[in-house]
Amino acid sequence: MYLEIVTPDQKVFAGDIVGVQVPGSKGSFEVLENHAALVSTLENGNVRVNEGKTSQNFLIDSGVIEVKNNKVIILAESAKKQ
């Protein structure tokens, strides 16, 4: 699965991942390979990117997530690696 985390200023992350946990507006959720297509709003909070043997955390301000055909795009007001 491929993930991009993008802000108005830059692309913060791009790469292949196993899964990603995000702070959805109605509660946090995880996206794994072959997830159903969706678009959802995100709250301020932690995005945990699972790359298999390693993981990374990003603190985001509100945004939107789109999932389609094993590609995940997170558009956030700001994102900072923790």
N, C-alpha and C positions, 0 to 999 in steps of 0.2 A: 504494500500500500504506500502511496506517496503523499507527503504532507508539505504544505507551504503555510507559513505564518507571515502575514504581510501587514505592515502599518502604512499610513500615508507617506512616511519618509523612506522606508526601506523594507527589504525582505529579510526577516529576522531568522528564519529557518527554512530550509528546503532539503528534503531527502526522504529516503525509504524508511518506513517505520513498521512496527508490529501493531501498535495501538496508540490511542491518545485519549486522555481523560480531560474533559472540559467543564467549566462552570456554566451550565445552561441556565437560562432565566427561570426555569421551573425545577431546578435541581441539577446537580452534576451528573454527567453520563460519560460512557466510554464508547469509542468507535473502534471496531476491530475490522479485519479484512472481510470483504463481501457484505458490509453493512448496507442496509437499505438506504436508498437515496433520501436525503433530508436537507432542509435549511432551517436553522434555528438561531435565535438571538443568544448572546452570551453576556454574562454579568462580569463585573470585576472579580478577578480571582486567579487561581493557579491552573496552568495547563501543563499536564505531565505527559511528556512524549516518551514512549517506550520504543527503543531502537533494537530490542532483542536482549543483548548482553548488558547494555547500558541504558540509562534514561536521563532526560534533561527536564528541568522545570523552567517555565516562563510565567512571569506575572503580567497579566493583561488587564487593560481597561476595556470596558464593554466592546462588543463586536458582534460578528456574525460568523457562523460556520456553515459550509456547504460540503456535503458528502455526495459523491457520484462516481460510480465505476472505479472504486478503490482509489480515488483521488480526493483528498481532504484539503480544503482551503479555509483558513481562519483569517478573517479581516478584522483587525483590532485597532482601536484608537491609539494605543501604545502597547508595546510588549518589551519586557526586559528579562534577560536570562538571569536566573537565580543561581 
